[in-house]
């Protein structure tokens, strides 16, 4: 597990409290949903690659995401930005 800490102002906290019953729950849901969607995108890229190249896909979501990174099919947004800036 990875801990992610976010700091917001008092007024931002009050505003978020207006929009959500629990600010913590809202933040956790936003992060996990975005991660799920990104994982779906990564797995789709892996599936296409594996089918085109007769490669066995790993079993399980975590293993499939790891496999996509190991095969260099995807890279982090930070790496993509660094490569863009350096080229």
HELIX and SHEET records of a PDB file:
HELIX    1   1 UNK A   10  UNK A   19  1                                  10    
HELIX    2   2 UNK A   23  UNK A   53  1                                  31    
HELIX    3   3 UNK A   61  UNK A   70  1                                  10    
HELIX    4   4 UNK A   77  UNK A   86  1                                  10    
END                                                                             
